[in-house]
Amino acid sequence: MESVTRREILVRAGRVGTGIAVASLSASAASQTSLDPQPHRLKIIVAGGHPGDAEYGCGGTIARYTGMGHEVVLLHLNNGEWPKDKGGAPANVRLAEASKAAEILKARPAYAGQVNGHAILDAAHFDEFRKLVENERPDIFFTQWPIDQHRDHRAISSLAFDAWLQMGKKFALYYYEVSNGEDTLQFSPTHYVDITEMEPRKRAACYAHASASPDRFYALQDQVAKFRGIDCGYERAEAFVLQVQSPRVDLPARPI
């Protein structure tokens, strides 16, 4: 029988321990980027303060979901119309752009009926928004991060969180970022989705909002996607924060 010294036993034990640690880290990394295709068709709501917010923050993830056969609703707090004295596009233009963007992502647009720049958070509007969500019965809900410099972004986040609470925390609630450092602040991701292959569709959906300065905003958001890619080892990624106490429904995985 081969004799084994105490030193050799310790070295072998160390190798085994290292292997276990590497496997654990690999499993953890996999859980961050998520995961296998879901066994059933999911209903997903992606909410934003304005038409375009969902596309900029989650366009690649939306494209992954719809490519897997899941249903996605783009729920806009308002229709994006600006007053004429501010030089913005009228409602019919913004609505047409939102429909085009949704078509590119194979999603469906919907609206919460508020007014751009004048979001209202009171009991009636919280209840009305909750009813919209109840009618859709989502498995997953993405909304904007609550610490944001734009009032409409903060408003949609608050409405979504309240609906999640009032509906018994039954669906997975994730937060996304837009124009990090300019709009979104203090965002520390818990999950990532590789959007490298989805970037052309995301870009096309964002540029569908032609009246909303896509040259400026897409360049900024693409910098965020590249930075998040560095975080998790992809060329481009979108990052999310899972709400504490939220049920976990896995994010779309990179195709094998």
Secondary structure, DSSP 4 states (H G I P E B T S, - for coil): -----HHHHHHHHHHHHHHHHHHHHHHHHHHHH--SPPSS--EEEEEESSTTHHHHHHHHHHHHHHHTT-EEEEEEEE-----GGGTPPPHHHHHHHHHHHHHHHT-EEEEEEE-TT----SHHHHHHHHHHHHHH--SEEEEE-SSBSSHHHHHHHHHHHHHHHHTTS-SEEEEE-SSTTTSB-S---SEEEE-GGGHHHHHHHHHT-GGG-HHHHHHHHHHHHHHHHHHHTSSSEEEEEEPTTPPP-PPPPPP-
